[in-house]
Amino acid sequence: MPTLTVELLNPKARTILDGLADTGLIAIDKPPKQWSTYSIMELKGLGAELWKDESADEYLRKERESWDF
C-alpha cells in the first residue's frame, strides 16, 4: 500500500484528510490534535549508539569502495 508521510499540514489540509479518512476513502494514522514544534538541535546525538563502534574514516572508505563506476 502506498504511504504518504506528511509531518506538518495546514488546518484546512488536515480537515480534508480527516474527512476522507472518516469516509473510509483513505486510511491514515491520525496526527495529534496539537502539533509540537521541535528544534533541530534536539536531534544531536540521536542514534549515536548505532555508530559507536564505527570509525567515520573507515565507514567512508567502505562506502567509496562500494561505488560502481
DSSP file (Angstrom, degrees, kcal/mol; ACC not computed):
  #  RESIDUE AA STRUCTURE BP1 BP2  ACC     N-H-->O    O-->H-N    N-H-->O    O-->H-N    TCO  KAPPA ALPHA  PHI   PSI    X-CA   Y-CA   Z-CA
    1    1 A M              0   0    0      0, 0.0     2,-0.0     0, 0.0     0, 0.0   0.000 360.0 360.0 360.0 127.9    0.0    0.0    0.0
    2    2 A P        -     0   0    0      0, 0.0     2,-0.4     0, 0.0     0, 0.0  -0.320 360.0-152.5 -61.5 143.8    1.5    3.4   -0.9
    3    3 A T        -     0   0    0      2,-0.0     2,-0.5    -2,-0.0     0, 0.0  -0.973  12.1-165.9-124.8 134.2    2.3    5.6    2.0
    4    4 A L        -     0   0    0     -2,-0.4     2,-0.7     2,-0.0     0, 0.0  -0.980   9.3-158.8-116.6 121.4    2.4    9.3    2.2
    5    5 A T        +     0   0    0     -2,-0.5     2,-0.5     0, 0.0    -2,-0.0  -0.894  12.4 178.6-103.9 119.0    4.1   10.8    5.2
    6    6 A V        -     0   0    0     -2,-0.7     3,-0.2     1,-0.2    -2,-0.0  -0.967   8.4-178.6-122.7 115.7    3.1   14.3    6.0
    7    7 A E  S    S+     0   0    0     -2,-0.5     2,-0.4     1,-0.3    -1,-0.2   0.916  71.9  21.9 -82.5 -43.9    4.6   15.9    9.0
    8    8 A L        +     0   0    0     27,-0.0     2,-0.4     6,-0.0    -1,-0.3  -0.986  66.2 173.5-130.5 126.6    3.0   19.3    9.0
    9    9 A L        -     0   0    0     -2,-0.4    -3,-0.0    -3,-0.2     0, 0.0  -0.943  34.5-111.9-126.1 149.7   -0.2   20.3    7.4
   10   10 A N     >  -     0   0    0     -2,-0.4     4,-2.2     1,-0.1     3,-0.3  -0.411  41.8-101.9 -72.8 162.1   -2.2   23.5    7.5
   11   11 A P  H  > S+     0   0    0      0, 0.0     4,-2.2     0, 0.0     5,-0.1   0.836 120.7  53.2 -57.0 -36.8   -5.5   23.2    9.3
   12   12 A K  H  > S+     0   0    0      2,-0.2     4,-2.2     1,-0.2     5,-0.2   0.927 109.6  47.7 -66.0 -43.8   -7.6   23.1    6.0
   13   13 A A  H  > S+     0   0    0     -3,-0.3     4,-2.6     1,-0.2     5,-0.2   0.899 111.5  50.8 -63.9 -40.4   -5.5   20.2    4.6
   14   14 A R  H  X S+     0   0    0     -4,-2.2     4,-2.7     1,-0.2    -1,-0.2   0.903 109.2  51.3 -63.2 -39.8   -5.8   18.3    7.9
   15   15 A T  H  X S+     0   0    0     -4,-2.2     4,-2.2    -5,-0.2    -2,-0.2   0.910 110.8  48.2 -63.2 -42.7   -9.6   18.8    7.9
   16   16 A I  H  X S+     0   0    0     -4,-2.2     4,-2.3     2,-0.2    -2,-0.2   0.943 113.8  46.0 -63.7 -48.0   -9.8   17.4    4.3
   17   17 A L  H  X S+     0   0    0     -4,-2.6     4,-2.4     1,-0.2    -2,-0.2   0.899 111.7  51.7 -63.7 -40.3   -7.6   14.4    5.1
   18   18 A D  H  X S+     0   0    0     -4,-2.7     4,-2.4    -5,-0.2    -1,-0.2   0.907 109.9  50.3 -61.4 -40.8   -9.6   13.7    8.3
   19   19 A G  H  X S+     0   0    0     -4,-2.2     4,-1.4     2,-0.2    -2,-0.2   0.910 110.5  48.5 -64.1 -42.5  -12.8   13.8    6.3
   20   20 A L  H  X>S+     0   0    0     -4,-2.3     5,-1.6     1,-0.2     6,-1.0   0.884 112.3  49.5 -64.3 -38.0  -11.5   11.4    3.7
   21   21 A A  H ><5S+     0   0    0     -4,-2.4     3,-0.9     1,-0.2    -2,-0.2   0.898 106.8  55.2 -67.2 -39.8  -10.4    9.1    6.5
   22   22 A D  H 3<5S+     0   0    0     -4,-2.4    -1,-0.2     1,-0.3    -2,-0.2   0.823 107.9  49.5 -63.1 -30.4  -13.8    9.3    8.2
   23   23 A T  H 3<5S-     0   0    0     -4,-1.4    -1,-0.3    -5,-0.1    -2,-0.2   0.600 114.1-118.2 -83.5 -10.6  -15.5    8.1    5.0
   24   24 A G  T <<5S+     0   0    0     -3,-0.9    -3,-0.2    -4,-0.6    -2,-0.1   0.515  81.4 121.0  87.2   4.8  -13.1    5.2    4.6
   25   25 A L  S   <S+     0   0    0     -5,-1.6     2,-0.3    -6,-0.2    -4,-0.2   0.819  82.5  15.3 -71.9 -29.6  -11.7    6.5    1.3
   26   26 A I  S    S-     0   0    0     -6,-1.0     2,-0.5    -9,-0.1    -2,-0.3  -0.955  72.8-133.5-137.6 158.6   -8.2    6.6    2.7
   27   27 A A        +     0   0    0     -2,-0.3     2,-0.3    -3,-0.1    -6,-0.1  -0.964  32.8 165.1-114.0 126.3   -6.5    5.2    5.8
   28   28 A I        -     0   0    0     -2,-0.5     2,-0.7   -10,-0.1    -2,-0.0  -0.978  42.3-119.4-136.6 151.6   -4.3    7.5    7.9
   29   29 A D        -     0   0    0     -2,-0.3    -2,-0.0     1,-0.0     0, 0.0  -0.835  45.6-121.0 -83.3 118.5   -2.8    7.4   11.3
   30   30 A K        -     0   0    0     -2,-0.7     3,-0.1     1,-0.1    -1,-0.0  -0.418  23.6-132.0 -67.0 129.2   -4.4   10.5   12.8
   31   31 A P        -     0   0    0      0, 0.0    -1,-0.1     0, 0.0     4,-0.1  -0.312  37.1 -81.7 -72.2 163.3   -1.9   13.0   14.0
   32   32 A P        -     0   0    0      0, 0.0     3,-0.0     0, 0.0     0, 0.0  -0.316  35.6-122.1 -62.7 150.9   -2.2   14.5   17.4
   33   33 A K  S    S+     0   0    0      1,-0.2     2,-0.6    -3,-0.1    -3,-0.0   0.852 102.5  49.2 -63.9 -34.1   -4.6   17.4   17.7
   34   34 A Q  S    S-     0   0    0      0, 0.0     2,-0.3     0, 0.0    -1,-0.2  -0.932  81.1-148.9-111.6 117.1   -1.9   19.7   19.0
   35   35 A W        -     0   0    0     -2,-0.6     2,-0.3    -4,-0.1   -27,-0.0  -0.616  11.5-145.2 -82.7 141.2    1.3   19.8   17.0
   36   36 A S        -     0   0    0     -2,-0.3     2,-0.5     2,-0.0    -1,-0.0  -0.737   6.4-134.1-102.9 155.0    4.5   20.5   18.8
   37   37 A T        -     0   0    0     -2,-0.3     2,-0.3     2,-0.0     0, 0.0  -0.928  23.5-170.5-109.9 132.4    7.5   22.4   17.5
   38   38 A Y        -     0   0    0     -2,-0.5     2,-0.3     3,-0.0    -2,-0.0  -0.890  20.5-122.8-122.7 152.5   11.0   21.0   17.9
   39   39 A S    >   -     0   0    0     -2,-0.3     3,-1.8     1,-0.1     4,-0.2  -0.702  20.1-127.9 -89.3 144.5   14.4   22.4   17.4
   40   40 A I  G >  S+     0   0    0     -2,-0.3     3,-1.7     1,-0.3     4,-0.2   0.781 107.9  70.3 -59.9 -26.0   16.8   20.6   15.0
   41   41 A M  G >  S+     0   0    0      1,-0.3     3,-1.4     2,-0.2    -1,-0.3   0.707  81.5  72.3 -66.7 -18.9   19.3   20.7   17.9
   42   42 A E  G <  S+     0   0    0     -3,-1.8    -1,-0.3     1,-0.3    -2,-0.2   0.650  88.1  63.9 -70.1 -12.8   17.2   18.2   19.8
   43   43 A L  G X  S+     0   0    0     -3,-1.7     3,-2.5    -4,-0.2    -1,-0.3   0.559  72.2 124.5 -84.9  -8.7   18.4   15.6   17.3
   44   44 A K  T <  S+     0   0    0     -3,-1.4     3,-0.1     1,-0.3    -3,-0.0  -0.303  82.8   8.4 -57.1 126.3   22.0   15.9   18.4
   45   45 A G  T >  S+     0   0    0      1,-0.3     3,-2.1     2,-0.1    -1,-0.3   0.335  88.1 148.5  86.2  -7.3   23.3   12.5   19.5
   46   46 A L  T <  S+     0   0    0     -3,-2.5    -1,-0.3     1,-0.3    -3,-0.1  -0.437  74.9   9.3 -63.4 125.7   20.3   10.6   18.2
   47   47 A G  T >> S+     0   0    0     -2,-0.2     3,-1.6    -3,-0.1     4,-0.7   0.554  84.0 137.3  82.4   8.6   21.4    7.2   17.0
   48   48 A A  H X>  +     0   0    0     -3,-2.1     3,-1.1     1,-0.3     4,-0.7   0.843  65.8  62.0 -57.2 -34.0   24.9    7.6   18.5
   49   49 A E  H 34 S+     0   0    0     -4,-0.3     3,-0.3     1,-0.3    -1,-0.3   0.769  96.9  59.6 -65.4 -23.6   24.8    4.1   19.8
   50   50 A L  H <4 S+     0   0    0     -3,-1.6    -1,-0.3     1,-0.2    -2,-0.2   0.771 114.3  34.9 -72.5 -25.2   24.5    2.8   16.2
   51   51 A W  H X< S+     0   0    0     -3,-1.1     3,-1.9    -4,-0.7    -1,-0.2   0.360  83.7 106.0-109.9   3.0   27.8    4.4   15.3
   52   52 A K  T 3< S+     0   0    0     -4,-0.7    -1,-0.1    -3,-0.3    -2,-0.1   0.801  88.7  38.4 -60.2 -31.1   29.8    4.0   18.5
   53   53 A D  T 3  S+     0   0    0     -4,-0.3     2,-0.5    -3,-0.2    -1,-0.3   0.266 101.1  92.2-101.4  12.0   32.0    1.2   17.1
   54   54 A E    <   -     0   0    0     -3,-1.9     2,-0.4     4,-0.0     3,-0.0  -0.921  66.9-142.2-113.8 124.9   32.3    2.7   13.6
   55   55 A S     >  -     0   0    0     -2,-0.5     4,-2.7     1,-0.1     5,-0.2  -0.673  13.4-138.4 -80.0 135.2   35.1    5.0   12.6
   56   56 A A  H  > S+     0   0    0     -2,-0.4     4,-2.4     1,-0.2     5,-0.2   0.910 104.6  49.7 -60.7 -42.3   34.0    7.8   10.2
   57   57 A D  H  > S+     0   0    0      2,-0.2     4,-2.2     1,-0.2    -1,-0.2   0.914 112.5  46.8 -63.7 -42.8   37.1    7.4    8.1
   58   58 A E  H  > S+     0   0    0      2,-0.2     4,-2.5     1,-0.2     5,-0.2   0.904 111.3  51.9 -66.2 -41.3   36.6    3.6    7.8
   59   59 A Y  H  X S+     0   0    0     -4,-2.7     4,-2.5     1,-0.2    -2,-0.2   0.941 111.4  46.5 -60.0 -47.5   32.9    4.0    7.0
   60   60 A L  H  X S+     0   0    0     -4,-2.4     4,-2.7     1,-0.2     5,-0.2   0.884 110.2  53.9 -64.3 -37.8   33.6    6.4    4.2
   61   61 A R  H  X S+     0   0    0     -4,-2.2     4,-2.0     2,-0.2    -1,-0.2   0.939 111.1  45.5 -60.5 -46.7   36.4    4.2    2.9
   62   62 A K  H  X S+     0   0    0     -4,-2.5     4,-1.3     2,-0.2    -2,-0.2   0.899 113.1  50.6 -64.4 -40.4   34.0    1.2    2.7
   63   63 A E  H >X S+     0   0    0     -4,-2.5     4,-0.6     1,-0.2     3,-0.5   0.940 110.5  48.4 -62.5 -46.3   31.3    3.3    1.1
   64   64 A R  H >< S+     0   0    0     -4,-2.7     3,-0.8     1,-0.3    -1,-0.2   0.856 108.1  55.0 -64.9 -34.6   33.6    4.7   -1.6
   65   65 A E  H 3< S+     0   0    0     -4,-2.0    -1,-0.3     1,-0.2    -2,-0.2   0.794 103.7  56.8 -66.9 -26.7   34.8    1.2   -2.4
   66   66 A S  H << S+     0   0    0     -4,-1.3    -1,-0.2    -3,-0.5    -2,-0.2   0.622  80.8 110.1 -81.9 -11.2   31.2    0.1   -2.9
   67   67 A W    <<  -     0   0    0     -3,-0.8     2,-0.7    -4,-0.6    -3,-0.0  -0.424  62.8-143.6 -66.2 135.6   30.6    2.7   -5.6
   68   68 A D              0   0    0      1,-0.1    -1,-0.1    -2,-0.1    -2,-0.1  -0.887 360.0 360.0-105.3 108.6   30.3    1.2   -9.1
   69   69 A F              0   0    0     -2,-0.7    -1,-0.1     0, 0.0    -2,-0.0   0.432 360.0 360.0 -94.7 360.0   31.8    3.5  -11.7
